[in-house]
Amino acid sequence: MNRKWVVASRPEVEVQAHNFELKQELVPVVPPGAVLVKTRYLVVSPPARMALVSGGIAGRPIPIGATMRGSGLGEVVESRHADFAAGDLVAGELGWQQYAVSDGARRRPVRKVQGRSGLADSTLLHVMGSGGATAYFGMTVYCRPRPGDTLVVSAAAGNVGMLVCQLGRLQGCRVVGIAGSRGKCDWLVNELGCAAAIDYKAEDVGERLNQTCPDGIDIYFDNVGGATLDAALARIAQGARVVLCGGTSQYNNDLDWYGPKNYFNLVYKQAEMAGFYVFNFADRFEEAHSRLAALLENGSLIYKEDVLEGIEQAPEALMRIFRGDNFGVQLVKVAD
Ligand SMILES: NC(=O)c1ccc[n+]([C@@H]2O[C@H](COP(=O)([O-])OP(=O)(O)OC[C@H]3O[C@@H](n4cnc5c(N)ncnc54)[C@H](OP(=O)(O)O)[C@@H]3O)[C@@H](O)[C@H]2O)c1
């Protein structure tokens, strides 16, 4: 049997358990030209909330009754596709389910991936997946760090943020992380080498940015948008780069975004603000992943996984992200 989560209703604000329904069906029959993939892990990330209402970058929400969208890592258990064989490891749009049928391209696209010796296969969903590529291209193409730059990172203890903090430090930046608990802030300073960390739930972000960035912010890597983006914009240095990766603080209200009011500081400081989409760099992912793998292997880069067990935990994983309960990348382990 295949257990899968379908969209039952649209959240009004926060995602709730009743927005999903767990269904059971026979494992689908594999048509010619397709493969059957058994899901091992899902990675759960904030844009899943937008997929339920505005539709996010896809521009249309997931229909009611359809399988919830989600990236995963799995193993081909049956292949009727010339390019895949049983036993292949694949990653891609598997959905929140135990078994997915993919034609490798249009219908639930997946691509073959290969674990690296010494690295857990789960890294293929974060450091060696799109999270790692996001951090890498966001930093190299958009942030363009210079030694001595002050780099501020929001959602700094999450999947993308934890990697951005470390890549910044390795490039000689002074890194200030923003996160939602004392424990996360201590980890940012003690384990990731941030110069300082701000607990935005307990501290005044503007005041703490004044203290920790006395010469202004050269680079702001934004994962949350909203009031934190505004606080950063008010404190940018001459020629700063403000890089919009995500806007998690706004995803629960994604039909009515908060507009930053301090944007004109970009003019006063002759600074730039740019958004980017990681899949525009899909043909360069190997470059990102080979560099990140080398950093993992020589111990310069670390990561933290937060793993829930069982397909039944997928909605809870998404709700944890918006409560800030995930510490590191949020995974759901579906099968060994
Ligand atoms: N542009 C791209 O191509 C691209 C690619 C990948 C990801 N992204 C974006 O990057 C961002 C980070 O993604 P991720 O997968 O690495 O997620 P993540 O950081 O692992 O998880 C989200 C974190 O956001 C924080 N958060 C939740 N609600 C918040 C709120 N209201 N205000 C401020 N912070 C809040 C929580 O941490 P705290 O405890 O710190 O609150 C939570 O742990 C997301 O916005 C995502 O959409 C963009």
The ligand as a Gaussian input file, in Angstrom:
#p B3LYP/6-31G(d) Opt

LIG

0 1
 N       15.336000      31.765000      -3.713000
 C       15.489000      30.453000      -3.781000
 O       15.779000      29.872000      -4.852000
 C       15.309000      29.649000      -2.543000
 C       15.746000      28.303000      -2.487000
 C       15.605000      27.615000      -1.272000
 C       15.025000      28.257000      -0.174000
 N       14.592000      29.539000      -0.304000
 C       14.012000      30.252000       0.832000
 O       14.983000      30.295000       1.831000
 C       14.346000      30.408000       3.102000
 C       14.943000      29.384000       4.056000
 O       14.539000      28.086000       3.619000
 P       15.028000      26.812000       4.424000
 O       14.578000      25.631000       3.672000
 O       16.473000      26.980000       4.749000
 O       14.157000      26.881000       5.767000
 P       14.685000      26.840000       7.252000
 O       15.462000      28.072000       7.497000
 O       15.346000      25.549000       7.513000
 O       13.344000      26.874000       8.103000
 C       12.612000      28.025000       8.241000
 C       13.022000      28.832000       9.477000
 O       12.437000      30.114000       9.350000
 C       12.271000      30.652000      10.618000
 N       10.945000      31.267000      10.702000
 C        9.735000      30.660000      10.702000
 N        8.751000      31.579000      10.798000
 C        9.362000      32.779000      10.873000
 C        8.897000      34.114000      11.003000
 N        7.590000      34.392000      11.092000
 N        9.802000      35.111000      11.060000
 C       11.126000      34.844000      10.974000
 N       11.647000      33.596000      10.868000
 C       10.757000      32.590000      10.811000
 C       12.389000      29.519000      11.644000
 O       13.624000      29.692000      12.340000
 P       13.734000      30.662000      13.640000
 O       13.777000      29.785000      14.835000
 O       14.981000      31.391000      13.386000
 O       12.499000      31.521000      13.644000
 C       12.491000      28.283000      10.786000
 O       13.346000      27.333000      11.332000
 C       12.854000      30.200000       2.848000
 O       12.214000      31.449000       2.866000
 C       12.807000      29.590000       1.469000
 O       11.609000      29.903000       0.813000
 C       14.726000      30.230000      -1.466000

